[in-house]
Amino acid sequence: MNRYYIVVEGRVQGVGFRFFCSMTAKPLDLTGWVRNMDNGMVELEVQGSDESIEKFIRTIKKGNRFIRVDELYQKKIPIIQNERTFTERY
């Protein structure tokens, strides 16, 4: 079990990226949150198995026809015990 803080740069605001992250995380049994930043980037924290986190990152990097990820920065952070959901923050 690991947790990462991730910042995503690209066309990631106003294109459903937070919803895309949420819909990608839930079937992988990942927890955490995602929110827009004032500088046009998106930040998120994601927690779960290494395999699920790797699949999550691969999927959000691919995006869809609206989303374009130019850069993705990640840093391992301490896990949060008893976290149960992945949420979109505003």
MOPAC internal coordinates of N, CA, C and O (Angstrom, degrees):
PM7 1SCF
backbone

  N    0.0000 0     0.00 0     0.00 0    0    0    0
  C    1.4536 1     0.00 0     0.00 0    1    0    0
  C    1.5280 1   108.30 1     0.00 0    2    1    0
  O    1.2310 1   120.92 1   -51.01 1    3    2    1
  N    1.3252 1   115.85 1   128.99 1    3    2    1
  C    1.4575 1   122.00 1   177.98 1    5    3    2
  C    1.5174 1   109.93 1  -137.45 1    6    5    3
  O    1.2310 1   121.12 1   -13.90 1    7    6    5
  N    1.3283 1   115.47 1   166.10 1    7    6    5
  C    1.4619 1   122.05 1   176.92 1    9    7    6
  C    1.5241 1   107.36 1  -137.70 1   10    9    7
  O    1.2310 1   121.22 1   -41.47 1   11   10    9
  N    1.3348 1   115.26 1   138.53 1   11   10    9
  C    1.4585 1   121.00 1   179.64 1   13   11   10
  C    1.5198 1   110.65 1  -129.11 1   14   13   11
  O    1.2310 1   121.79 1   -37.07 1   15   14   13
  N    1.3277 1   114.19 1   142.93 1   15   14   13
  C    1.4643 1   122.04 1   168.13 1   17   15   14
  C    1.5242 1   105.10 1   -97.13 1   18   17   15
  O    1.2310 1   120.36 1   -51.87 1   19   18   17
  N    1.3349 1   116.91 1   128.13 1   19   18   17
  C    1.4642 1   122.08 1  -174.40 1   21   19   18
  C    1.5199 1   109.58 1  -130.17 1   22   21   19
  O    1.2310 1   120.71 1   -43.39 1   23   22   21
  N    1.3220 1   116.25 1   136.61 1   23   22   21
  C    1.4637 1   122.36 1   172.64 1   25   23   22
  C    1.5231 1   107.14 1  -118.42 1   26   25   23
  O    1.2310 1   121.08 1   -48.93 1   27   26   25
  N    1.3384 1   115.53 1   131.07 1   27   26   25
  C    1.4616 1   121.40 1  -175.90 1   29   27   26
  C    1.5245 1   108.94 1  -117.94 1   30   29   27
  O    1.2310 1   121.24 1   -48.68 1   31   30   29
  N    1.3267 1   115.24 1   131.32 1   31   30   29
  C    1.4611 1   122.75 1  -179.68 1   33   31   30
  C    1.5232 1   108.81 1  -116.81 1   34   33   31
  O    1.2310 1   120.43 1   -36.00 1   35   34   33
  N    1.3313 1   116.78 1   144.00 1   35   34   33
  C    1.4598 1   121.95 1   179.16 1   37   35   34
  C    1.5177 1   109.97 1   141.60 1   38   37   35
  O    1.2310 1   120.57 1    28.32 1   39   38   37
  N    1.3269 1   116.51 1  -151.68 1   39   38   37
  C    1.4707 1   120.51 1   174.84 1   41   39   38
  C    1.5296 1   106.10 1   -89.73 1   42   41   39
  O    1.2310 1   121.45 1   -95.02 1   43   42   41
  N    1.3450 1   114.82 1    84.98 1   43   42   41
  C    1.4644 1   120.77 1  -172.16 1   45   43   42
  C    1.5330 1   113.09 1  -127.69 1   46   45   43
  O    1.2310 1   119.89 1  -176.92 1   47   46   45
  N    1.3170 1   117.81 1     3.08 1   47   46   45
  C    1.4632 1   120.44 1   175.33 1   49   47   46
  C    1.5191 1   108.94 1  -119.95 1   50   49   47
  O    1.2310 1   121.06 1   -39.64 1   51   50   49
  N    1.3288 1   115.58 1   140.36 1   51   50   49
  C    1.4586 1   120.79 1  -179.75 1   53   51   50
  C    1.5208 1   113.89 1    77.16 1   54   53   51
  O    1.2310 1   120.39 1  -166.98 1   55   54   53
  N    1.3224 1   116.86 1    13.02 1   55   54   53
  C    1.4714 1   121.31 1  -177.80 1   57   55   54
  C    1.5313 1   112.55 1  -127.71 1   58   57   55
  O    1.2310 1   120.10 1  -168.26 1   59   58   57
  N    1.3329 1   117.42 1    11.74 1   59   58   57
  C    1.4598 1   121.14 1   179.18 1   61   59   58
  C    1.5136 1   114.78 1    81.31 1   62   61   59
  O    1.2310 1   120.17 1  -158.34 1   63   62   61
  N    1.3323 1   117.27 1    21.66 1   63   62   61
  C    1.4632 1   120.22 1  -176.63 1   65   63   62
  C    1.5280 1   112.34 1   -65.37 1   66   65   63
  O    1.2310 1   119.75 1   138.50 1   67   66   65
  N    1.3279 1   118.07 1   -41.50 1   67   66   65
  C    1.4688 1   120.04 1   179.70 1   69   67   66
  C    1.5277 1   110.53 1   -61.73 1   70   69   67
  O    1.2310 1   120.58 1   135.91 1   71   70   69
  N    1.3215 1   116.50 1   -44.09 1   71   70   69
  C    1.4710 1   121.05 1   177.70 1   73   71   70
  C    1.5330 1   110.01 1   -62.73 1   74   73   71
  O    1.2310 1   120.53 1   137.39 1   75   74   73
  N    1.3384 1   116.59 1   -42.61 1   75   74   73
  C    1.4640 1   121.88 1   178.19 1   77   75   74
  C    1.5313 1   110.43 1   -58.86 1   78   77   75
  O    1.2310 1   120.31 1   136.36 1   79   78   77
  N    1.3309 1   117.01 1   -43.64 1   79   78   77
  C    1.4679 1   120.96 1   177.78 1   81   79   78
  C    1.5206 1   110.89 1   -62.19 1   82   81   79
  O    1.2310 1   120.73 1   134.88 1   83   82   81
  N    1.3191 1   116.22 1   -45.12 1   83   82   81
  C    1.4549 1   121.22 1  -179.40 1   85   83   82
  C    1.5303 1   111.23 1   -62.17 1   86   85   83
  O    1.2310 1   120.42 1   134.32 1   87   86   85
  N    1.3193 1   116.81 1   -45.68 1   87   86   85
  C    1.4635 1   121.07 1  -179.38 1   89   87   86
  C    1.5285 1   111.84 1   -69.34 1   90   89   87
  O    1.2310 1   120.13 1   153.92 1   91   90   89
  N    1.3264 1   117.36 1   -26.08 1   91   90   89
  C    1.4630 1   121.51 1   176.69 1   93   91   90
  C    1.5242 1   110.74 1   -78.08 1   94   93   91
  O    1.2310 1   120.08 1   140.97 1   95   94   93
  N    1.3252 1   117.45 1   -39.03 1   95   94   93
  C    1.4657 1   122.26 1  -175.63 1   97   95   94
  C    1.5237 1   113.07 1   -71.63 1   98   97   95
  O    1.2310 1   120.34 1   139.27 1   99   98   97
  N    1.3172 1   116.96 1   -40.73 1   99   98   97
  C    1.4695 1   119.79 1  -171.44 1  101   99   98
  C    1.5246 1   113.81 1   -61.31 1  102  101   99
  O    1.2310 1   118.24 1   132.59 1  103  102  101
  N    1.3413 1   120.95 1   -47.41 1  103  102  101
  C    1.4742 1   118.79 1   179.24 1  105  103  102
  C    1.5296 1   113.47 1   -67.44 1  106  105  103
  O    1.2310 1   120.50 1   162.41 1  107  106  105
  N    1.3352 1   116.65 1   -17.59 1  107  106  105
  C    1.4630 1   120.75 1   178.34 1  109  107  106
  C    1.5284 1   111.72 1   -90.32 1  110  109  107
  O    1.2310 1   120.59 1  -175.48 1  111  110  109
  N    1.3374 1   116.47 1     4.52 1  111  110  109
  C    1.4728 1   122.38 1  -178.33 1  113  111  110
  C    1.5227 1   112.41 1    58.27 1  114  113  111
  O    1.2310 1   120.83 1  -141.40 1  115  114  113
  N    1.3299 1   116.02 1    38.60 1  115  114  113
  C    1.4557 1   121.54 1   176.42 1  117  115  114
  C    1.5211 1   109.46 1   -96.10 1  118  117  115
  O    1.2310 1   120.93 1   -30.44 1  119  118  117
  N    1.3177 1   115.84 1   149.56 1  119  118  117
  C    1.4566 1   121.28 1   175.83 1  121  119  118
  C    1.5185 1   108.61 1  -118.54 1  122  121  119
  O    1.2310 1   121.00 1   -12.39 1  123  122  121
  N    1.3331 1   115.69 1   167.61 1  123  122  121
  C    1.4538 1   120.75 1   178.17 1  125  123  122
  C    1.5072 1   111.20 1   138.90 1  126  125  123
  O    1.2310 1   120.88 1    29.74 1  127  126  125
  N    1.3267 1   115.91 1  -150.26 1  127  126  125
  C    1.4595 1   121.60 1  -178.29 1  129  127  126
  C    1.5226 1   110.22 1  -157.56 1  130  129  127
  O    1.2310 1   121.18 1   -15.22 1  131  130  129
  N    1.3347 1   115.34 1   164.78 1  131  130  129
  C    1.4646 1   122.33 1   177.74 1  133  131  130
  C    1.5235 1   108.11 1  -143.46 1  134  133  131
  O    1.2310 1   120.14 1   -38.22 1  135  134  133
  N    1.3503 1   117.33 1   141.78 1  135  134  133
  C    1.4666 1   120.47 1   176.94 1  137  135  134
  C    1.5266 1   110.73 1  -155.50 1  138  137  135
  O    1.2310 1   121.54 1   -25.98 1  139  138  137
  N    1.3372 1   114.66 1   154.02 1  139  138  137
  C    1.4561 1   121.59 1   175.94 1  141  139  138
  C    1.5215 1   110.02 1   -73.38 1  142  141  139
  O    1.2310 1   121.26 1   -31.37 1  143  142  141
  N    1.3383 1   115.20 1   148.63 1  143  142  141
  C    1.4576 1   121.50 1   173.95 1  145  143  142
  C    1.5309 1   108.17 1  -106.78 1  146  145  143
  O    1.2310 1   120.34 1   -20.91 1  147  146  145
  N    1.3120 1   116.96 1   159.09 1  147  146  145
  C    1.4608 1   121.50 1  -179.28 1  149  147  146
  C    1.5289 1   112.90 1   -65.77 1  150  149  147
  O    1.2310 1   119.73 1   158.83 1  151  150  149
  N    1.3234 1   118.11 1   -21.17 1  151  150  149
  C    1.4662 1   121.90 1  -176.58 1  153  151  150
  C    1.5310 1   113.60 1   -90.20 1  154  153  151
  O    1.2310 1   120.05 1  -170.91 1  155  154  153
  N    1.3398 1   117.51 1     9.09 1  155  154  153
  C    1.4616 1   121.07 1   178.64 1  157  155  154
  C    1.5148 1   114.61 1    92.85 1  158  157  155
  O    1.2310 1   120.24 1   172.66 1  159  158  157
  N    1.3226 1   117.16 1    -7.34 1  159  158  157
  C    1.4618 1   121.04 1   176.85 1  161  159  158
  C    1.5240 1   109.37 1   -91.19 1  162  161  159
  O    1.2310 1   120.92 1    -5.28 1  163  162  161
  N    1.3148 1   115.84 1   174.72 1  163  162  161
  C    1.4628 1   122.41 1   176.03 1  165  163  162
  C    1.5243 1   107.50 1  -124.71 1  166  165  163
  O    1.2310 1   120.88 1   -41.97 1  167  166  165
  N    1.3387 1   115.93 1   138.03 1  167  166  165
  C    1.4635 1   120.34 1   175.53 1  169  167  166
  C    1.5155 1   108.74 1  -115.74 1  170  169  167
  O    1.2310 1   121.27 1   -29.03 1  171  170  169
  N    1.3219 1   115.18 1   150.97 1  171  170  169
  C    1.4555 1   119.62 1   178.59 1  173  171  170
  C    1.5152 1   109.93 1  -154.62 1  174  173  171
  O    1.2310 1   121.74 1   -20.39 1  175  174  173
  N    1.3167 1   114.27 1   159.61 1  175  174  173
  C    1.4569 1   122.03 1   169.28 1  177  175  174
  C    1.5169 1   106.54 1  -123.79 1  178  177  175
  O    1.2310 1   121.03 1   -42.68 1  179  178  177
  N    1.3064 1   115.64 1   137.32 1  179  178  177
  C    1.4667 1   120.47 1  -178.57 1  181  179  178
  C    1.5249 1   108.32 1  -136.18 1  182  181  179
  O    1.2310 1   121.13 1   -41.33 1  183  182  181
  N    1.3362 1   115.44 1   138.67 1  183  182  181
  C    1.4591 1   121.89 1  -176.27 1  185  183  182
  C    1.5217 1   110.16 1  -135.52 1  186  185  183
  O    1.2310 1   121.27 1   -42.36 1  187  186  185
  N    1.3259 1   115.18 1   137.64 1  187  186  185
  C    1.4565 1   120.37 1   177.71 1  189  187  186
  C    1.5127 1   110.63 1   162.49 1  190  189  187
  O    1.2310 1   121.00 1    18.61 1  191  190  189
  N    1.3187 1   115.68 1  -161.39 1  191  190  189
  C    1.4651 1   120.50 1   179.99 1  193  191  190
  C    1.5287 1   109.87 1   -69.79 1  194  193  191
  O    1.2310 1   121.02 1   -27.64 1  195  194  193
  N    1.3241 1   115.66 1   152.36 1  195  194  193
  C    1.4680 1   120.23 1   179.09 1  197  195  194
  C    1.5233 1   111.28 1   -56.57 1  198  197  195
  O    1.2310 1   120.57 1   136.69 1  199  198  197
  N    1.3270 1   116.51 1   -43.31 1  199  198  197
  C    1.4629 1   121.02 1  -178.36 1  201  199  198
  C    1.5298 1   111.16 1   -62.33 1  202  201  199
  O    1.2310 1   120.20 1   135.97 1  203  202  201
  N    1.3231 1   117.23 1   -44.03 1  203  202  201
  C    1.4671 1   120.78 1   179.96 1  205  203  202
  C    1.5245 1   111.74 1   -67.52 1  206  205  203
  O    1.2310 1   120.48 1   140.31 1  207  206  205
  N    1.3255 1   116.69 1   -39.69 1  207  206  205
  C    1.4693 1   119.93 1   178.87 1  209  207  206
  C    1.5233 1   110.04 1   -64.80 1  210  209  207
  O    1.2310 1   119.91 1   137.57 1  211  210  209
  N    1.3272 1   117.78 1   -42.43 1  211  210  209
  C    1.4658 1   120.74 1   178.32 1  213  211  210
  C    1.5238 1   110.99 1   -61.15 1  214  213  211
  O    1.2310 1   120.09 1   137.25 1  215  214  213
  N    1.3290 1   117.44 1   -42.75 1  215  214  213
  C    1.4643 1   120.99 1   178.48 1  217  215  214
  C    1.5275 1   110.48 1   -65.23 1  218  217  215
  O    1.2310 1   120.04 1   138.66 1  219  218  217
  N    1.3236 1   117.53 1   -41.34 1  219  218  217
  C    1.4647 1   122.50 1   177.38 1  221  219  218
  C    1.5344 1   110.35 1   -58.34 1  222  221  219
  O    1.2310 1   120.38 1   131.28 1  223  222  221
  N    1.3243 1   116.88 1   -48.72 1  223  222  221
  C    1.4680 1   121.01 1  -178.46 1  225  223  222
  C    1.5269 1   110.69 1   -64.07 1  226  225  223
  O    1.2310 1   119.75 1   136.37 1  227  226  225
  N    1.3202 1   118.08 1   -43.63 1  227  226  225
  C    1.4715 1   120.73 1   177.31 1  229  227  226
  C    1.5224 1   110.63 1   -58.41 1  230  229  227
  O    1.2310 1   120.35 1   136.80 1  231  230  229
  N    1.3293 1   116.94 1   -43.20 1  231  230  229
  C    1.4629 1   121.41 1  -177.49 1  233  231  230
  C    1.5211 1   111.70 1   -67.39 1  234  233  231
  O    1.2310 1   119.77 1   134.82 1  235  234  233
  N    1.3357 1   118.05 1   -45.18 1  235  234  233
  C    1.4693 1   118.11 1  -178.41 1  237  235  234
  C    1.5282 1   111.31 1   -71.36 1  238  237  235
  O    1.2310 1   120.07 1   151.61 1  239  238  237
  N    1.3388 1   117.48 1   -28.39 1  239  238  237
  C    1.4703 1   119.29 1   175.19 1  241  239  238
  C    1.5253 1   111.16 1   -64.67 1  242  241  239
  O    1.2310 1   120.35 1   142.21 1  243  242  241
  N    1.3327 1   116.94 1   -37.79 1  243  242  241
  C    1.4680 1   120.85 1   177.22 1  245  243  242
  C    1.5115 1   111.08 1   -67.63 1  246  245  243
  O    1.2310 1   120.72 1   143.20 1  247  246  245
  N    1.3386 1   116.23 1   -36.80 1  247  246  245
  C    1.4559 1   120.76 1  -178.88 1  249  247  246
  C    1.5146 1   111.98 1    64.46 1  250  249  247
  O    1.2310 1   121.69 1    32.58 1  251  250  249
  N    1.3359 1   114.37 1  -147.42 1  251  250  249
  C    1.4600 1   121.54 1   175.57 1  253  251  250
  C    1.5251 1   107.24 1  -145.65 1  254  253  251
  O    1.2310 1   119.64 1    16.35 1  255  254  253
  N    1.3029 1   118.29 1  -163.65 1  255  254  253
  C    1.4708 1   118.64 1  -175.42 1  257  255  254
  C    1.5225 1   113.05 1   -69.86 1  258  257  255
  O    1.2310 1   119.53 1   166.15 1  259  258  257
  N    1.3297 1   118.50 1   -13.85 1  259  258  257
  C    1.4650 1   121.67 1   179.00 1  261  259  258
  C    1.5254 1   112.08 1  -100.55 1  262  261  259
  O    1.2310 1   120.54 1   146.57 1  263  262  261
  N    1.3083 1   116.58 1   -33.43 1  263  262  261
  C    1.4643 1   123.07 1  -174.69 1  265  263  262
  C    1.5259 1   110.01 1   -91.01 1  266  265  263
  O    1.2310 1   121.41 1   -42.06 1  267  266  265
  N    1.3470 1   114.92 1   137.94 1  267  266  265
  C    1.4703 1   119.76 1   173.41 1  269  267  266
  C    1.5318 1   108.06 1  -135.35 1  270  269  267
  O    1.2310 1   120.20 1   -61.67 1  271  270  269
  N    1.3010 1   117.22 1   118.33 1  271  270  269
  C    1.4596 1   122.40 1   177.86 1  273  271  270
  C    1.5209 1   108.02 1   -97.82 1  274  273  271
  O    1.2310 1   121.01 1   -62.27 1  275  274  273
  N    1.3440 1   115.68 1   117.73 1  275  274  273
  C    1.4653 1   120.88 1   177.95 1  277  275  274
  C    1.5272 1   111.48 1   -91.68 1  278  277  275
  O    1.2310 1   120.40 1   137.99 1  279  278  277
  N    1.3180 1   116.84 1   -42.01 1  279  278  277
  C    1.4692 1   121.94 1  -179.88 1  281  279  278
  C    1.5179 1   109.07 1  -140.93 1  282  281  279
  O    1.2310 1   120.93 1   -32.80 1  283  282  281
  N    1.3140 1   115.84 1   147.20 1  283  282  281
  C    1.4552 1   121.67 1   176.32 1  285  283  282
  C    1.5228 1   107.18 1  -137.99 1  286  285  283
  O    1.2310 1   121.14 1   -60.72 1  287  286  285
  N    1.3198 1   115.43 1   119.28 1  287  286  285
  C    1.4630 1   121.70 1   179.76 1  289  287  286
  C    1.5192 1   107.96 1  -108.84 1  290  289  287
  O    1.2310 1   120.12 1   -44.77 1  291  290  289
  N    1.3219 1   117.38 1   135.23 1  291  290  289
  C    1.4596 1   119.39 1  -179.41 1  293  291  290
  C    1.5150 1   111.07 1  -136.86 1  294  293  291
  O    1.2310 1   121.59 1   -32.03 1  295  294  293
  N    1.3385 1   114.56 1   147.97 1  295  294  293
  C    1.4586 1   121.86 1   179.68 1  297  295  294
  C    1.5227 1   108.32 1  -141.83 1  298  297  295
  O    1.2310 1   120.62 1   -49.09 1  299  298  297
  N    1.3140 1   116.42 1   130.91 1  299  298  297
  C    1.4679 1   121.09 1   177.89 1  301  299  298
  C    1.5282 1   108.85 1   -70.83 1  302  301  299
  O    1.2310 1   120.87 1   -46.40 1  303  302  301
  N    1.3357 1   115.95 1   133.60 1  303  302  301
  C    1.4629 1   121.88 1  -179.77 1  305  303  302
  C    1.5323 1   108.72 1  -132.07 1  306  305  303
  O    1.2310 1   120.11 1   -12.64 1  307  306  305
  N    1.3418 1   117.39 1   167.36 1  307  306  305
  C    1.4685 1   119.84 1  -179.95 1  309  307  306
  C    1.5325 1   112.18 1   -63.59 1  310  309  307
  O    1.2310 1   121.11 1   -35.93 1  311  310  309
  N    1.3306 1   115.48 1   144.07 1  311  310  309
  C    1.4641 1   119.49 1   178.72 1  313  311  310
  C    1.5266 1   109.78 1   -72.04 1  314  313  311
  O    1.2310 1   121.25 1   -22.53 1  315  314  313
  N    1.3341 1   115.21 1   157.47 1  315  314  313
  C    1.4614 1   122.13 1   175.68 1  317  315  314
  C    1.5249 1   107.22 1  -109.29 1  318  317  315
  O    1.2310 1   121.00 1   -63.87 1  319  318  317
  N    1.3088 1   115.69 1   116.13 1  319  318  317
  C    1.4646 1   121.08 1   180.00 1  321  319  318
  C    1.5264 1   110.27 1   -66.70 1  322  321  319
  O    1.2310 1   120.49 1   -34.58 1  323  322  321
  N    1.2959 1   116.66 1   145.42 1  323  322  321
  C    1.4696 1   124.32 1   173.46 1  325  323  322
  C    1.5231 1   114.69 1    65.97 1  326  325  323
  O    1.2310 1   119.22 1  -165.04 1  327  326  325
  N    1.3154 1   119.09 1    14.96 1  327  326  325
  C    1.4669 1   120.26 1   173.53 1  329  327  326
  C    1.5282 1   106.99 1   -74.34 1  330  329  327
  O    1.2310 1   120.26 1   -44.46 1  331  330  329
  N    1.3265 1   117.10 1   135.54 1  331  330  329
  C    1.4607 1   119.80 1  -171.59 1  333  331  330
  C    1.5252 1   115.26 1  -119.27 1  334  333  331
  O    1.2310 1   119.54 1   163.82 1  335  334  333
  N    1.3248 1   118.49 1   -16.18 1  335  334  333
  C    1.4636 1   119.91 1  -173.39 1  337  335  334
  C    1.5213 1   111.40 1  -135.59 1  338  337  335
  O    1.2310 1   121.60 1   -12.24 1  339  338  337
  N    1.3277 1   114.55 1   167.76 1  339  338  337
  C    1.4608 1   122.52 1   170.37 1  341  339  338
  C    1.5246 1   105.77 1  -112.63 1  342  341  339
  O    1.2310 1   120.09 1   -55.76 1  343  342  341
  N    1.3272 1   117.43 1   124.24 1  343  342  341
  C    1.4613 1   120.90 1  -173.13 1  345  343  342
  C    1.5248 1   112.00 1  -124.67 1  346  345  343
  O    1.2310 1   121.63 1   -25.07 1  347  346  345
  N    1.3192 1   114.49 1   154.93 1  347  346  345
  C    1.4556 1   122.08 1   171.95 1  349  347  346
  C    1.5193 1   107.26 1   -95.16 1  350  349  347
  O    1.2310 1   120.75 1   -55.51 1  351  350  349
  N    1.3213 1   116.18 1   124.49 1  351  350  349
  C    1.4657 1   120.81 1   179.46 1  353  351  350
  C    1.5163 1   109.49 1  -104.22 1  354  353  351
  O    1.2310 1   121.72 1   -26.48 1  355  354  353
  N    1.3300 1   114.31 1   153.52 1  355  354  353
  C    1.4738 1   120.47 1  -179.23 1  357  355  354
  C    1.5062 1   110.56 1  -126.31 1  358  357  355
  O    1.2310 1   120.10 1   180.00 1  359  358  357

